[in-house]
Amino acid sequence: MPRYQAPLREMKFLLYDVLEIGTYSNLPRFSEAPQDVIDAILDGGSRFASEVLQPINAIGDRQGCKRNPDGSVTTPKGFKEAYKQMSDDGWMAISADSEYGGQGLPRIVALAFAEMCSSANMAFSMYPGLTRGAYEAIHHGGSDEQKKTYLPNMASGKWSGTMNLTEPQCGTDLGLIRTKAVPQPDGSYKITGQKIWISGGEQDLAENIIQLVLARIEGGPEGIKGISLFVVPKFMVNKDGSLGARNSFQCGGLEEKMGIHGNATCVMNYDGATGYLVGEAHKGMRTMFVMMNEARLGVGMQGLAQAEVAYQNAANFARERAQGRSITGSKAPDKPADPIIVHPDVRRMLMDCKAFIEGSRAFAYWTALQGDLLHVSPDQLVREKADDRMALLTPVIKGFLTDRGFKAASDALQLHGGTGYTREQGVEQFVRDARIAMIYEGTNGIQALDLVGRKLAANGGRAVFGFFSDLEEFVSANEGNEKLKPYVAGVQLATGQLREGTMWLMQNGMSNFDNAGASSHDYLQLFGLTALSLMWAKMAKAALEKEGRSKDGPGDRFYADKLITARYFFDRVLPDATSHLAKVKTGAGPVMALSADAF
Amino acid sequence: MPRYQAPLREMKFLLYDVLEIGTYSNLPRFSEAPQDVIDAILDGGSRFASEVLQPINAIGDRQGCKRNPDGSVTTPKGFKEAYKQMSDDGWMAISADSEYGGQGLPRIVALAFAEMCSSANMAFSMYPGLTRGAYEAIHHGGSDEQKKTYLPNMASGKWSGTMNLTEPQCGTDLGLIRTKAVPQPDGSYKITGQKIWISGGEQDLAENIIQLVLARIEGGPEGIKGISLFVVPKFMVNKDGSLGARNSFQCGGLEEKMGIHGNATCVMNYDGATGYLVGEAHKGMRTMFVMMNEARLGVGMQGLAQAEVAYQNAANFARERAQGRSITGSKAPDKPADPIIVHPDVRRMLMDCKAFIEGSRAFAYWTALQGDLLHVSPDQLVREKADDRMALLTPVIKGFLTDRGFKAASDALQLHGGTGYTREQGVEQFVRDARIAMIYEGTNGIQALDLVGRKLAANGGRAVFGFFSDLEEFVSANEGNEKLKPYVAGVQLATGQLREGTMWLMQNGMSNFDNAGASSHDYLQLFGLTALSLMWAKMAKAALEKEGRSKDGPGDRFYADKLITARYFFDRVLPDATSHLAKVKTGAGPVMALSADAF
């Protein structure tokens, strides 16, 4: 059976040494989060993930969810108890606002905890994850009354939340939505239609389920400009906050899937259900995007989190499994065979995973920190920069971390040989679970299109030029540092390639939009690799500063090892950028030349 | 539900126009295979694959195999009938020798049929596939009496065959085998031990199961040099060919796996079972390698075959599913949305699949042709060249086709969006099934080590220098051809990169074997891409010669489309070679620097 230990030292290194979140202690939320508080949350969170969530991960995969004849859904054994404990112990409320009963801590702390939960049990952690997204949407777009009605119980997890977007005829293209909303005299709406692939649309974990539903108000504009957002509770909420009548919708079926079996993927049938408009009529997409952006960062983390747990198990296996002899002479001559970690190709897979995981974690946490600054900084310029970074980098995190996270999980399976293919070993579940992250919350193709079609051009390219400034400022601030030289050189190389790709897109993407579309996937990958080069250089810098000054003494190799992994990234991962750049620059010609019936 | 149509025109184009197998009609086997015979086999095989095997593929995945309390194994519904039909209609005997009741046709014809079966139902096709490997091993290493006893019924499929290598403590490292063989006065052996992951070790398809078992003769040398090969029939065979007593072994359990559920993966317990030595004592690995090489080419084909069927379904989905509008203006303005095949990133995934599949099919068929020439050519030099190519390229085909085949199947899933993640759609089964091909018959890491550690150095590098001659001869024979120029230039580019990587390995791999190990994976990928560049240039040449002379008239775009796909390969796939070369040249330093406990 697989194991999981939260990478606490990695997380603390990032928060304290690389991101130096202590320097923000004068800001709201951060002022509530001195190092000892964060340490306590991470340490306790780690225990919760390993001891409560991880043990029911394989069970969830095998049992899956069950829809009962009355339309109710039973989650796998142990999920209900784990959910209750998570809610009771306040784990869901880390970054929720204190006015709604949350702990009011920075989101980056909640993100670190979310990473642990996702590694320990991805299917389970989607229930609180989506609740968090729904919380944000109501927080952003809802009326004061809606906030008062729903947010406290959603903050605690007593009630859960969902997002209802997809219909059979529309996934990506939400302009095709048919679910309709008919205004009622009392200001509410009657919602009718079918939604599919609704994660947690029905379950037995929370006392109430707060559905956020996209629908078209009868007579509203066609297409995406006629879509409104509604809050549709499973049980109506009385004035005093108690639960009232059951609303008119039901789970009509569960989807059988490749993975995340512990999460209920529901067909939801709305049959004149009572809903309330969130925000303005016909402008539902705006608020839904708040929720989706939150969710996209979370989905990126899922890719990373599955890679992490798969990697941990691969590393353990590589140390334990004895097979063959080192090609440079036996390393365990007293045993029948050497542990397979002596074999260079086994190392290659482990190092690929490690360099990806640690670099991507830095990337995601750094971006999440921007999300915090966006909300709490008093400085308009800081907020603008943070907003630009968030908007620009969210699709990169979603696409890059899930593509490479799946690859890393698959490499971790590979390292196990035949054992990895068996269900008993358990690593294959991580591969199946990780696969969905490349698809939902906007396929990775949509992320790439968002990046090249929207984010690059926004505000005259302000965000992307800002990101180039981030890269260049790091280089110029550190190019005199002899010890940092190889890392700074790597950032320079990556920056040059990203600049070349960006210029190509700006020159060719406008004249023929297909050029932008055809290059978008490789451009996103190039972007991700460049972002990771900056993160690895930042980590190398922090490691060099800390090295030898570790409180764990001279025997502590953490910082020296960090530098080795950084070198690996620049030597053996970053070279992929060259291929991606070459593909970016071919344009649409070879991609679009065949007729549709030639495939 | 997924569909499958054998790519008959692609197969015929390869056999007749690219490989020109008609030019070998003066050779044995080929003389029995004029074009109308091959056409009839491919056309009939295509119907068998689509109508008999494909419909039970999803059923096999859902039902899986079941071990009964008596140790017998029940295969999924429909498998038994399909197997009987396959055997009765002679489909298993295409390339078996006529003296054992086979059709005596070239192996390349059998390979094309095997590709269809694997696309239609990979789990099913492993039963005849392994039987074929066991047939070859007995054919190669067995005594005349053993051949007479086993081969006719194995050729027809009436009896099936297996390979028993793995034990709990040894997969890759067969020197650790503990199963023992005790000589008996009558010349037979008593075999005792446990084998695991034995595909088809027990099933209800064939009347008898001929186990080939690696074991150590009591008192024999330690390690790999004391391993012998035994034939161990499930039912003893009487002198008259009738079946006798049940032998003393049993299936002790079935493995639960990520995929290929329709294939029984057995724990086999041998309890003093009667076995007969195949070939010389202690030299069992030699014969087993014959079987493994046969099987490795077949496994490479599985990677390709899963990519093909996944791609076909993705292409159909892309033409049917309407979502969004083309970014260059609607292509179906009368409909609510355009088919997604208008989107460049959807095209990218389809083109990636197509360029990989068609190039790899040419590579595998060309290599299989070498296998035929090796057996039937009267010319010693042709046989030597064929043998060199087979030995050198088998690990490349196994590693490259299964790595990229899995990636292509996963891309095909991606193209489906959320639909692809559902079991109902069925494409996710191809991804799960394809995943094993990277592992079994020697993990892809072992293939890479075989390539750099053994195949490069064999006979003073004769095979690899011969392959460079193949590349250069194509270039020099065609560089004057103006229309072929871009393709020839691509081959030259790839050749230069492979040469650089090979030189690096020769200079650095000997001084430090870890350099060879650390570079092996990327070197194999570089090798595969170079081989595909030659194949695509060969196909482009054939297409240029045929273009405009097609019997289907001027409206036939097959050859023009082939040239477009060739360009795509050189523009958008081959650039990966640059990254792989860069990684090859880093050597072991960054890969091996961490201590084992740093992971």
Chai-1 contact restraints between the chains, C-beta under 6 A:
chainA,res_idxA,chainB,res_idxB,connection_type,confidence,min_distance_angstrom,max_distance_angstrom,comment,restraint_id
A,G171,B,G417,contact,1.0,0.0,6.0,A-B,restraint_1
A,G171,B,G418,contact,1.0,0.0,6.0,A-B,restraint_2
A,T172,B,Q323,contact,1.0,0.0,6.0,A-B,restraint_3
A,T172,B,G324,contact,1.0,0.0,6.0,A-B,restraint_4
A,D173,B,Q323,contact,1.0,0.0,6.0,A-B,restraint_5
A,D173,B,G324,contact,1.0,0.0,6.0,A-B,restraint_6
A,D173,B,A337,contact,1.0,0.0,6.0,A-B,restraint_7
A,L176,B,P336,contact,1.0,0.0,6.0,A-B,restraint_8
A,W197,B,G418,contact,1.0,0.0,6.0,A-B,restraint_9
A,E255,B,T422,contact,1.0,0.0,6.0,A-B,restraint_10
A,E256,B,R423,contact,1.0,0.0,6.0,A-B,restraint_11
A,K257,B,Y421,contact,1.0,0.0,6.0,A-B,restraint_12
A,K257,B,T422,contact,1.0,0.0,6.0,A-B,restraint_13
A,M258,B,Y421,contact,1.0,0.0,6.0,A-B,restraint_14
A,M258,B,E428,contact,1.0,0.0,6.0,A-B,restraint_15
A,A315,B,F599,contact,1.0,0.0,6.0,A-B,restraint_16
A,R319,B,A596,contact,1.0,0.0,6.0,A-B,restraint_17
A,Q323,B,T172,contact,1.0,0.0,6.0,A-B,restraint_18
A,Q323,B,D173,contact,1.0,0.0,6.0,A-B,restraint_19
A,G324,B,T172,contact,1.0,0.0,6.0,A-B,restraint_20
A,G324,B,D173,contact,1.0,0.0,6.0,A-B,restraint_21
A,I327,B,F513,contact,1.0,0.0,6.0,A-B,restraint_22
A,I327,B,G517,contact,1.0,0.0,6.0,A-B,restraint_23
A,T328,B,F513,contact,1.0,0.0,6.0,A-B,restraint_24
A,T328,B,D514,contact,1.0,0.0,6.0,A-B,restraint_25
A,P336,B,L176,contact,1.0,0.0,6.0,A-B,restraint_26
A,A337,B,D173,contact,1.0,0.0,6.0,A-B,restraint_27
A,I341,B,A596,contact,1.0,0.0,6.0,A-B,restraint_28
A,P344,B,D514,contact,1.0,0.0,6.0,A-B,restraint_29
A,P344,B,G517,contact,1.0,0.0,6.0,A-B,restraint_30
A,P344,B,A518,contact,1.0,0.0,6.0,A-B,restraint_31
A,P344,B,A588,contact,1.0,0.0,6.0,A-B,restraint_32
A,P344,B,V591,contact,1.0,0.0,6.0,A-B,restraint_33
A,D345,B,G445,contact,1.0,0.0,6.0,A-B,restraint_34
A,D345,B,G517,contact,1.0,0.0,6.0,A-B,restraint_35
A,D345,B,S520,contact,1.0,0.0,6.0,A-B,restraint_36
A,D345,B,H521,contact,1.0,0.0,6.0,A-B,restraint_37
A,R347,B,V591,contact,1.0,0.0,6.0,A-B,restraint_38
A,R347,B,M592,contact,1.0,0.0,6.0,A-B,restraint_39
A,R348,B,V591,contact,1.0,0.0,6.0,A-B,restraint_40
A,L350,B,F599,contact,1.0,0.0,6.0,A-B,restraint_41
A,M351,B,V591,contact,1.0,0.0,6.0,A-B,restraint_42
A,G417,B,G171,contact,1.0,0.0,6.0,A-B,restraint_43
A,G417,B,I439,contact,1.0,0.0,6.0,A-B,restraint_44
A,G417,B,T443,contact,1.0,0.0,6.0,A-B,restraint_45
A,G418,B,G171,contact,1.0,0.0,6.0,A-B,restraint_46
A,G418,B,W197,contact,1.0,0.0,6.0,A-B,restraint_47
A,G418,B,I439,contact,1.0,0.0,6.0,A-B,restraint_48
A,Y421,B,K257,contact,1.0,0.0,6.0,A-B,restraint_49
A,Y421,B,M258,contact,1.0,0.0,6.0,A-B,restraint_50
A,Y421,B,I436,contact,1.0,0.0,6.0,A-B,restraint_51
A,Y421,B,I439,contact,1.0,0.0,6.0,A-B,restraint_52
A,T422,B,E255,contact,1.0,0.0,6.0,A-B,restraint_53
A,T422,B,K257,contact,1.0,0.0,6.0,A-B,restraint_54
A,R423,B,E256,contact,1.0,0.0,6.0,A-B,restraint_55
A,E428,B,M258,contact,1.0,0.0,6.0,A-B,restraint_56
A,I436,B,Y421,contact,1.0,0.0,6.0,A-B,restraint_57
A,I439,B,G417,contact,1.0,0.0,6.0,A-B,restraint_58
A,I439,B,G418,contact,1.0,0.0,6.0,A-B,restraint_59
A,I439,B,Y421,contact,1.0,0.0,6.0,A-B,restraint_60
A,T443,B,G417,contact,1.0,0.0,6.0,A-B,restraint_61
A,G445,B,D345,contact,1.0,0.0,6.0,A-B,restraint_62
A,F513,B,I327,contact,1.0,0.0,6.0,A-B,restraint_63
A,F513,B,T328,contact,1.0,0.0,6.0,A-B,restraint_64
A,D514,B,T328,contact,1.0,0.0,6.0,A-B,restraint_65
A,D514,B,P344,contact,1.0,0.0,6.0,A-B,restraint_66
A,G517,B,I327,contact,1.0,0.0,6.0,A-B,restraint_67
A,G517,B,P344,contact,1.0,0.0,6.0,A-B,restraint_68
A,G517,B,D345,contact,1.0,0.0,6.0,A-B,restraint_69
A,A518,B,P344,contact,1.0,0.0,6.0,A-B,restraint_70
A,S520,B,D345,contact,1.0,0.0,6.0,A-B,restraint_71
A,H521,B,D345,contact,1.0,0.0,6.0,A-B,restraint_72
A,D561,B,L594,contact,1.0,0.0,6.0,A-B,restraint_73
A,D561,B,A598,contact,1.0,0.0,6.0,A-B,restraint_74
A,I564,B,A593,contact,1.0,0.0,6.0,A-B,restraint_75
A,I564,B,L594,contact,1.0,0.0,6.0,A-B,restraint_76
A,R567,B,P590,contact,1.0,0.0,6.0,A-B,restraint_77
A,Y568,B,P590,contact,1.0,0.0,6.0,A-B,restraint_78
A,D571,B,T586,contact,1.0,0.0,6.0,A-B,restraint_79
A,D571,B,P590,contact,1.0,0.0,6.0,A-B,restraint_80
A,R572,B,K583,contact,1.0,0.0,6.0,A-B,restraint_81
A,R572,B,T586,contact,1.0,0.0,6.0,A-B,restraint_82
A,R572,B,P590,contact,1.0,0.0,6.0,A-B,restraint_83
A,P575,B,S579,contact,1.0,0.0,6.0,A-B,restraint_84
A,P575,B,A582,contact,1.0,0.0,6.0,A-B,restraint_85
A,P575,B,K583,contact,1.0,0.0,6.0,A-B,restraint_86
A,D576,B,S579,contact,1.0,0.0,6.0,A-B,restraint_87
A,T578,B,T578,contact,1.0,0.0,6.0,A-B,restraint_88
A,T578,B,S579,contact,1.0,0.0,6.0,A-B,restraint_89
A,S579,B,P575,contact,1.0,0.0,6.0,A-B,restraint_90
A,S579,B,D576,contact,1.0,0.0,6.0,A-B,restraint_91
A,S579,B,T578,contact,1.0,0.0,6.0,A-B,restraint_92
A,S579,B,S579,contact,1.0,0.0,6.0,A-B,restraint_93
A,A582,B,P575,contact,1.0,0.0,6.0,A-B,restraint_94
A,K583,B,R572,contact,1.0,0.0,6.0,A-B,restraint_95
A,K583,B,P575,contact,1.0,0.0,6.0,A-B,restraint_96
A,T586,B,D571,contact,1.0,0.0,6.0,A-B,restraint_97
A,T586,B,R572,contact,1.0,0.0,6.0,A-B,restraint_98
A,A588,B,P344,contact,1.0,0.0,6.0,A-B,restraint_99
A,P590,B,R567,contact,1.0,0.0,6.0,A-B,restraint_100
A,P590,B,Y568,contact,1.0,0.0,6.0,A-B,restraint_101
A,P590,B,D571,contact,1.0,0.0,6.0,A-B,restraint_102
A,P590,B,R572,contact,1.0,0.0,6.0,A-B,restraint_103
A,V591,B,P344,contact,1.0,0.0,6.0,A-B,restraint_104
A,V591,B,R347,contact,1.0,0.0,6.0,A-B,restraint_105
A,V591,B,R348,contact,1.0,0.0,6.0,A-B,restraint_106
A,V591,B,M351,contact,1.0,0.0,6.0,A-B,restraint_107
A,M592,B,R347,contact,1.0,0.0,6.0,A-B,restraint_108
A,A593,B,I564,contact,1.0,0.0,6.0,A-B,restraint_109
A,L594,B,D561,contact,1.0,0.0,6.0,A-B,restraint_110
A,L594,B,I564,contact,1.0,0.0,6.0,A-B,restraint_111
A,A596,B,R319,contact,1.0,0.0,6.0,A-B,restraint_112
A,A596,B,I341,contact,1.0,0.0,6.0,A-B,restraint_113
A,A598,B,D561,contact,1.0,0.0,6.0,A-B,restraint_114
A,F599,B,A315,contact,1.0,0.0,6.0,A-B,restraint_115
A,F599,B,L350,contact,1.0,0.0,6.0,A-B,restraint_116
